[in-house]
Amino acid sequence: MVLPPEIRESQEWIDQGRCPACGHHVGTDAKECPDYGLLLIIEEEGGLGVR
């Protein structure tokens, strides 16, 4: 399946530990991008959701 360039770039950024919206380095444990404010992990009752 061929992904649009924007989606492919966002996925590459996630794989590199960067915010998928702005590319700011957030690491692997961040819950929110400090630069953009995007929530990176969904917290659910009983634990963390899928990233």
Secondary structure, DSSP 8 states (H G I E B T S, - for coil): ----HHHHHHHHHHHTTB-TTT--B--SS-SB-TTT--B-S-EETTEE---
